[in-house]
Amino acid sequence: MSLVRVKDRKIVKNTKTGALLNIDKQAIDDYKAKKAALSGVRQNKQDINILWEKVGEIDQIKSDIAEIKNLLVRIAAK
């Protein structure tokens, strides 16, 4: 494998495959950090959606309990 530097850039080209390779360690580290941060944001959005689903379920349970309570009060009043 032979690598040739591309002009004044921090990139080399593999002459056999034509692949361009980034050799800028700081740019690679920055990219990885940004990717990790975005992954965390996606996970947070999924977690928030799950919480909203649970809130909806809790609201439905509260409504069901209130309905049962009203029925019990009407039965006890007879």
DOGUDO-697598 format. One record per atom (N, C-alpha, C): x, y, z. Coordinates in steps of 0.1 Angstrom, whole numbers, m for minus. Layout:
BEGIN
> X,Y,Z
...
This chain:
BEGIN
> 9,m12,0
> 0,0,0
> 9,12,0
> 6,21,m9
> 14,34,m10
> 5,45,m7
> 9,54,2
> 1,66,5
> 8,78,0
> 0,87,m6
> 5,99,m12
> m3,111,m5
> 5,120,0
> m2,132,6
> m9,140,m4
> m21,145,m1
> m29,153,m10
> m26,168,m8
> m19,174,m17
> m15,188,m16
> m11,192,m2
> m17,203,3
> m13,209,16
> m24,205,26
> m31,194,24
> m41,190,33
> m37,178,42
> m44,176,53
> m41,165,62
> m49,153,57
> m47,149,44
> m53,138,38
> m43,131,30
> m44,118,30
> m35,110,21
> m44,101,12
> m38,97,1
> m45,89,m9
> m38,76,m10
> m46,65,m9
> m40,52,m11
> m40,50,m26
> m28,49,m32
> m27,48,m46
> m32,35,m52
> m33,25,m44
> m38,12,m49
> m53,12,m50
> m60,17,m39
> m75,16,m39
> m81,30,m43
> m74,40,m42
> m79,54,m45
> m86,60,m33
> m86,53,m21
> m93,58,m9
> m85,70,m4
> m93,79,1
> m88,91,8
> m89,89,23
> m78,91,30
> m77,89,44
> m74,102,51
> m82,105,62
> m79,117,70
> m69,113,80
> m58,121,81
> m48,119,90
> m47,130,101
> m58,139,101
> m59,150,110
> m65,144,123
> m57,141,133
> m61,135,145
> m72,143,153
> m69,156,153
> m78,165,160
> m92,166,153
> m92,166,140
> m105,166,132
> m112,153,135
> m105,142,135
> m111,129,138
> m117,128,152
> m110,133,162
> m115,133,176
> m127,143,177
> m127,154,170
> m138,163,170
> m150,157,164
> m148,150,153
> m160,143,147
> m165,132,156
> m157,124,163
> m161,114,172
> m169,120,183
> m164,131,189
> m171,137,200
> m185,143,196
> m185,149,184
> m198,154,179
> m208,142,177
> m203,131,171
> m211,120,168
> m217,114,182
> m208,113,192
> m212,108,205
> m223,117,211
> m221,130,210
> m231,140,215
> m244,138,208
> m244,137,195
> m257,135,188
> m264,122,191
> m256,112,194
> m262,99,198
> m269,101,211
> m262,108,220
> m269,111,233
> m282,119,232
> m282,128,223
> m294,136,220
> m305,127,215
> m302,118,206
> m312,109,200
> m317,100,212
> m309,95,220
> m313,87,231
> m322,94,241
> m318,107,243
> m327,115,252
> m341,118,246
> m341,120,233
> m354,121,227
> m363,109,228
> m356,97,226
> m364,85,228
> m369,83,242
> m360,86,252
> m364,86,266
> m376,95,269
> m375,107,263
> m386,116,265
> m399,111,259
> m398,105,247
> m410,99,241
> m416,88,250
> m408,80,255
> m412,69,264
> m419,75,277
> m413,86,282
> m419,92,294
> m433,98,291
> m434,104,279
> m447,110,275
> m458,99,274
> m454,87,268
> m463,76,267
> m467,71,281
> m458,71,291
> m461,67,304
> m470,77,311
> m468,90,308
> m477,100,314
> m491,98,309
> m492,95,296
> m505,92,290
> m512,80,297
> m504,70,299
> m510,58,306
> m514,61,320
> m507,69,327
> m510,73,341
> m523,82,341
> m524,91,331
> m536,99,330
> m548,90,327
> m547,80,319
> m558,71,316
> m562,63,329
> m552,58,336
> m554,51,349
> m562,60,359
> m557,73,360
> m564,82,369
> m579,84,365
> m581,85,352
> m595,87,347
> m603,74,350
> m597,63,348
> m604,50,351
> m608,49,366
> m598,53,375
> m601,52,389
> m612,62,393
> m612,74,387
> m622,84,390
> m636,78,386
> m636,72,375
> m649,66,370
> m654,55,379
> m645,46,384
> m648,36,393
> m653,42,406
> m646,52,411
> m650,59,423
> m664,64,422
> m667,70,411
> m681,76,409
> m691,65,409
> m688,54,402
> m697,42,402
> m700,37,416
> m689,35,424
> m690,31,438
> m699,40,447
> m697,53,445
> m705,63,452
> m719,61,449
> m723,59,436
> m737,58,432
> m742,45,437
> m735,34,437
> m739,21,442
> m742,22,457
> m733,29,464
> m734,30,479
> m746,39,483
> m750,48,474
> m761,58,477
> m774,51,475
> m775,40,469
> m788,33,466
> m792,25,478
